[in-house]
Each structure stands twice: as structure tokens, then as C-alpha cells.
């Protein structure tokens, strides 16, 4: 936390470390590597199975898994890069690279979902024969692989956009495997091949919904929007209720990367002897909002003038 008066400068830094320490991030990185290896291995089997069975659901899922391999590799790279220390040129380090990775992964999911819908429309217009037995066998194996990958990433997907992007790719594959199994059962029991593209469209729509949310959240971070779980009016009310602190203005709240929320603002005081107390109260109150990185400029009223608007 940094406070300034025109008579003197007082610097006080609270811990601005990301809430996930290096050890935790290395553990998540290892999980991503495990999922990457599992996904890449099974992707080959699913491509072969999709070609042999002539199943769009399997081929769509295999295409999604190919994108997953790239997405997971990008996530691992982003997480490793984000751990590099800050430099004089990049004073925040490379933490936001994870948000870029999440944005790319989300955009990739949108494209994949769109391609699946286009291909499904073609299959509905011109149905093709499907080998339900091969389709069910490969899809069953895929379900097991995807369940394993989802379990490895689930606990970290809610608080890290980069991991969430990788998790959504794996979750999309899991849904694809479930859909392929359902389509295989329908084809085997009824011979209705249209079930394959119809289920593929349903899966694609679910992927679209999740991918859009991911892209929107990543874009909000890059645009330095207020985090969705915070209310600026409540933060302003809390600051303005601090005794001795007046003219609170130019308050900005943003997210640098997942779990790292920052705030900056200005305020005016009459009594310089209250400087330290007010700083401490600002820190304590912002801590209630889980804002750990605070930069607040305090000025003396006798020298302060509001800017002309």
C-alpha cells in the first residue's frame, strides 16, 4: 500500500503475491502435464476408431481432443511462463500470460463447436452408415480417459482461468464421449444413424456456452474490468465511511490474473497524524473484499484541489 502527502512520502507495501504460491502452481503444472500425456495418447486411438466406425461423434470428439492437446500444451507453457520473476520492463512479471492462454483456448473451443455443427448438418442431409460396436468401444475408453483428466483438473478450475480453459477442453471431450456412447446405443438398437449428428450438435452447443463464458471472463480481465464478484459501490461506501478520510475518488479495481485483485484510489485527510491509522483501516477493509494489493494516495486538504472537469 502506498500513500502520498505533499509534505512527505510514506511507503508501506502489503503482500502482493499471487494467492497461489510457486509450489502450488508447480503441482497444478504437473497435473496439466499428466492430462496432456493421457489426452495425446488416446487421441490417436479415437481417430482410428472414428475412421473405422465412420462416426461423426467420434471424429468430432477426436478433433476436439487434437485441439485439447494444443490447448493443454499452451496451458502448461503459460503456467510455467507466469512463474518467471518480474523485470524492470515487466514489473508484474508474466502473470497475465495465463489469461491470454485462457482467451486463446476459449476462442478455439468456439471454432471447434461451430465446425461440429456444420459437419453435423451435412450428416443430417446425407446420412452415412455407422459401426455402432466400434463407436461404443472407443467412446467407452474415451470416457474413462476424460474422467481421469477432469478429476485431475477439477479442483483448480474454479479459481484459475488458464486451468479452466484446459478443464473445459477436457470436459468437452468427456461430454463428447458420453454423446458418442449414447449415439452408439441408439444406432445399435434402432439403426437410426441421425442420432449421431443430433447428439453431436447438443454437445457442440454445451461447448459453445462454456467457451463463451471463458472468453468473456478472460476479456474482462484483459480490459481490466471490475471482477464480477465485487461491487464497486460497496467498496466505495466502505472507504468513505472511514473516519477522517474524505473526497475518496479515482478508485479502480481490476484483476491482474486469476486470484490477484488490485485496487488504487485517492483520498483527502485533514489531520496528518491520522495518516497511519487510516492506511491501516483501508488495508483491513479491503482485505474483507479479498483485495490484497492496494495502492492508495492520501493528500492533505490544504494542498488538495479537485481537478477541473
C-alpha positions in Angstrom: 0.0 0.0 0.0 1.4 3.4 -0.9 0.2 6.7 0.4 1.4 10.2 -0.5 1.1 13.6 1.0 2.6 16.7 -0.4 4.8 17.2 2.7 6.3 13.8 2.9 6.2 10.4 1.3 5.3 7.3 3.2 5.6 3.9 1.5 4.0 0.8 3.0 3.8 -2.4 0.9 1.4 -5.2 1.7 1.9 -8.7 0.4 1.0 -8.5 -3.3 1.9 -12.1 -4.0 -0.5 -14.2 -6.0 -2.6 -16.3 -3.7 -1.3 -19.5 -5.4 2.4 -19.9 -4.3 5.1 -21.3 -6.6 4.8 -24.8 -5.0 1.0 -24.9 -5.7 1.5 -23.8 -9.3 4.1 -26.4 -9.9 1.7 -29.0 -8.6 -1.0 -27.8 -11.0 1.5 -27.7 -13.8 2.3 -31.4 -13.2 -1.4 -32.2 -13.3 -1.7 -30.5 -16.6 1.3 -32.5 -18.0 -0.4 -35.7 -16.9 -3.6 -34.8 -18.6 -1.7 -33.7 -21.7 0.0 -37.1 -21.9 -3.2 -39.0 -21.4 -5.1 -37.0 -23.9 -2.4 -37.1 -26.6 -2.2 -40.9 -26.3 -5.9 -41.6 -26.5 -6.4 -39.1 -29.3 -4.7 -41.4 -31.8 -6.9 -44.3 -30.8 -10.1 -42.2 -31.2 -9.1 -41.0 -34.7 -8.6 -44.6 -35.7 -11.9 -45.6 -34.1 -13.8 -42.8 -35.8 -12.4 -43.6 -39.2 -13.2 -47.4 -38.8 -16.7 -46.8 -37.5 -17.5 -43.8 -39.7 -18.9 -42.0 -36.6 -19.1 -38.2 -36.7 -19.5 -38.2 -32.9 -16.1 -40.0 -32.5 -14.4 -37.9 -35.2 -15.7 -34.7 -33.7 -14.5 -35.8 -30.3 -11.1 -36.7 -31.8 -10.9 -33.3 -33.4 -11.7 -31.7 -30.1 -9.0 -33.8 -28.5 -6.5 -32.7 -31.0 -7.3 -29.1 -30.1 -7.1 -30.2 -26.4 -3.5 -31.4 -26.9 -2.6 -27.9 -28.2 -4.7 -26.2 -25.6 -3.2 -28.2 -22.7 0.4 -27.6 -24.1 -0.4 -23.9 -24.2 -1.8 -24.0 -20.6 1.4 -25.7 -19.3 3.6 -23.2 -21.2 1.6 -20.3 -19.8 1.7 -21.6 -16.3 5.5 -22.1 -16.5 6.0 -18.7 -18.1 3.8 -17.0 -15.4 6.2 -18.1 -12.7 9.1 -16.1 -14.2 10.1 -13.2 -11.9 9.2 -9.6 -12.7 11.7 -7.5 -14.6 12.3 -3.7 -15.0 10.4 -3.9 -18.3 7.6 -6.2 -17.0 7.1 -5.1 -13.4 4.2 -7.5 -12.9 6.1 -10.4 -14.4 4.3 -12.7 -16.9 1.3 -13.5 -14.8 -1.2 -12.2 -17.3 0.1 -14.6 -20.0 -2.2 -17.2 -18.4 -5.2 -15.0 -19.2 -4.1 -14.8 -22.8 -3.9 -18.6 -22.9 -7.4 -18.8 -21.5 -8.7 -16.5 -24.2 -7.0 -18.5 -27.0 -8.4 -21.7 -25.6 -11.9 -20.3 -25.3 -11.7 -18.9 -28.9 -10.5 -22.3 -30.1 -13.5 -24.1 -28.4 -15.9 -21.7 -30.2 -14.4 -22.5 -33.6 -14.4 -26.3 -32.9 -18.1 -26.2 -31.7 -19.0 -24.3 -34.9 -17.2 -26.8 -37.1 -19.0 -29.7 -35.4 -22.4 -28.1 -36.0 -21.6 -27.5 -39.7 -20.5 -31.1 -40.2 -23.5 -32.4 -38.3 -25.8 -30.5 -40.6 -24.1 -32.2 -43.6 -24.6 -35.6 -42.0 -28.3 -34.9 -41.3 -28.8 -34.1 -45.0 -26.8 -37.1 -46.3 -26.8 -39.9 -43.6 -23.9 -42.4 -43.6 -23.6 -45.9 -42.2 -22.1 -46.1 -38.7 -20.4 -49.1 -37.0 -22.0 -48.9 -33.6 -19.8 -51.6 -31.9 -16.5 -49.8 -32.7 -18.1 -46.5 -31.8 -19.2 -47.7 -28.4 -15.8 -49.4 -27.7 -13.7 -46.4 -28.4 -16.2 -44.0 -26.8 -16.2 -46.1 -23.6 -12.4 -45.9 -23.4 -12.5 -42.2 -24.1 -15.0 -41.7 -21.3 -12.5 -43.3 -18.8 -9.6 -41.2 -20.0 -11.6 -38.0 -19.9 -13.0 -38.7 -16.4 -9.4 -39.1 -15.3 -8.3 -35.9 -16.8 -11.3 -34.0 -15.5 -10.7 -35.3 -12.0 -7.1 -34.1 -12.1 -8.0 -30.5 -13.1 -11.4 -30.1 -11.4 -10.2 -28.8 -8.0 -8.2 -26.0 -9.6 -10.6 -25.0 -12.4 -12.7 -22.6 -10.4 -10.0 -20.1 -9.4 -7.6 -20.1 -12.4 -8.8 -19.1 -15.9 -5.9 -20.8 -17.6 -6.7 -24.1 -15.9 -10.4 -23.6 -16.5 -9.7 -23.3 -20.2 -7.8 -26.6 -20.2 -10.5 -28.1 -18.0 -13.3 -27.1 -20.4 -11.5 -28.7 -23.3 -11.3 -32.0 -21.3 -14.9 -31.6 -20.1 -16.0 -31.1 -23.7 -14.2 -34.3 -24.6 -16.0 -36.0 -21.7 -19.4 -34.8 -23.0 -18.3 -36.0 -26.5 -17.6 -39.5 -25.1 -20.9 -39.6 -23.3 -22.6 -38.4 -26.5 -20.8 -41.0 -28.6 -21.9 -43.8 -26.3 -25.5 -42.6 -26.3 -25.4 -42.4 -30.1 -23.8 -45.8 -30.4 -26.5 -47.4 -28.3 -29.2 -45.7 -30.4 -27.6 -46.8 -33.6 -27.1 -50.4 -32.4 -30.7 -50.8 -31.0 -32.7 -48.9 -33.6 -30.4 -48.3 -36.6 -31.3 -44.6 -36.5 -28.0 -43.0 -37.7 -29.3 -39.5 -37.3 -28.8 -39.8 -33.6 -25.1 -39.4 -34.2 -25.1 -35.9 -35.7 -28.0 -34.7 -33.5 -26.1 -35.7 -30.3 -23.0 -34.0 -31.7 -25.0 -30.7 -32.1 -26.2 -30.9 -28.5 -22.6 -31.4 -27.3 -21.4 -28.5 -29.5 -24.0 -26.2 -28.0 -22.9 -27.1 -24.5 -19.3 -26.4 -25.5 -20.3 -23.1 -27.1 -21.9 -21.9 -23.8 -18.9 -22.8 -21.6 -16.4 -21.4 -24.2 -18.3 -18.1 -24.4 -18.2 -17.7 -20.7 -14.5 -18.4 -20.6 -13.8 -15.9 -23.4 -15.9 -13.2 -21.7 -14.1 -13.7 -18.4 -10.7 -13.6 -20.0 -11.6 -10.5 -22.0 -12.9 -8.8 -18.8 -9.5 -9.4 -17.2 -7.6 -8.0 -20.2 -9.9 -5.0 -20.2 -9.3 -4.5 -16.5 -12.9 -4.7 -15.7 -14.1 -4.9 -12.1 -14.2 -8.6 -11.0 -17.7 -10.0 -11.2 -17.7 -11.0 -7.6 -17.0 -7.4 -6.4 -19.4 -4.4 -6.1 -17.6 -1.1 -6.6 -20.4 0.8 -4.8 -19.9 -1.3 -1.7 -16.2 -0.8 -1.8 -16.6 3.0 -2.1 -19.1 3.0 0.7 -16.7 1.2 2.9 -13.8 3.6 2.1 -16.0 6.7 2.6 -17.1 5.5 6.0 -13.6 5.6 7.4 -13.4 8.4 9.9 -11.1 11.2 8.8 -10.9 10.1 5.1 -12.7 12.4 2.7 -13.0 13.0 -1.0 -12.5 9.4 -2.0 -12.1 9.4 -5.8 -10.4 7.8 -8.8 -11.0 4.3 -7.3 -10.1 1.5 -9.7 -10.5 -2.2 -9.1 -9.2 -4.8 -11.5 -7.7 -8.3 -11.9 -4.2 -8.8 -13.0 -4.5 -12.6 -13.3 -6.6 -15.3 -11.6 -6.7 -14.7 -7.8 -4.8 -11.4 -8.0 -7.2 -8.5 -7.5 -5.8 -4.9 -7.2 -7.2 -1.6 -6.2 -5.9 2.0 -6.5 -7.5 5.2 -5.3 -7.1 8.7 -3.9 -8.4 10.4 -0.7 -8.0 13.5 1.4 -7.3 14.0 5.1 -7.3 17.0 7.4 -5.0 15.6 10.2 -1.7 14.2 9.1 -1.4 12.4 12.5 -4.2 10.1 11.3 -2.3 9.0 8.3 -1.1 5.7 9.6 -4.4 4.8 11.2 -6.3 5.5 8.1 -3.9 3.4 6.0 -4.3 0.5 8.3 -8.1 0.8 8.2 -8.0 0.9 4.4 -5.9 -2.2 4.3 -8.2 -4.0 6.8 -11.4 -3.1 5.0 -10.1 -4.0 1.5 -9.0 -7.4 3.0 -12.6 -8.1 3.7 -13.2 -7.9 0.0 -10.2 -10.2 -0.6 -8.3 -7.3 -2.3 -4.7 -7.9 -1.2 -2.9 -5.5 -3.5 -3.8 -1.9 -2.6 -2.3 1.4 -3.7 -3.9 4.4 -2.1 -2.8 8.0 -2.4 -3.6 10.3 0.6 -3.3 14.1 0.3 -3.7 16.9 2.8 -6.8 19.0 2.3 -4.9 22.3 2.5 -3.0 21.5 -0.7 -5.6 19.4 -2.4 -7.8 20.7 -5.3 -10.2 18.6 -7.3 -9.4 18.5 -11.0 -11.4 20.7 -13.3 -13.9 18.7 -15.2 
